[in-house]
Amino acid sequence: MTPTDLVDVAREAIWVLLAVASPVMLVALGVGLIVALVQALTQVQEMTLAFVPKILAIFLSLIIFLPFMITSMIELMDQIAQRIAAL
């Protein structure tokens, strides 16, 4: 494997990492923003109010996006395995 092949594999892995992690992170960001807005409007500064909805939303988004995540990671692993087999 040449250094350019390694850079290509690393670049593809980073793109897959971003594609796999971004849906869950965006859900957490959205729920956190909504909870913070509700807390600011109602002046209720309860710490558990900030964490419980975010954790539930993350678990729900993991259940929803898990097939996409698994498919993306399997495709990346197949590409890496094909490159290794081509040596």
Secondary structure, DSSP 8 states (H G I E B T S, - for coil): --HHHHHHHHHHHHHHHHHHHHHHHHHHHHHHHHHHHHHHHHT---HHHHHHHHHHHHHHHHHHHHHHHHHHHHHHHHHHHHHHHT-
